[in-house]
């Protein structure tokens, strides 16, 4: 299942205004640049995937 479809499902399950927030669009740059933005915004952490990733069960580098 493509990331776009997985994201739509998650957004429907997680209520707005909670502790989990979705970015409105894909963030530019690599992981270090994105982590810098997250840290600068004072957020606790992030979960990210490549936009072209395909779901696979278990740990992945995507």
HELIX and SHEET records of a PDB file:
HELIX    1   1 UNK A    3  UNK A   13  1                                  11    
HELIX    2   2 UNK A   31  UNK A   40  1                                  10    
END                                                                             
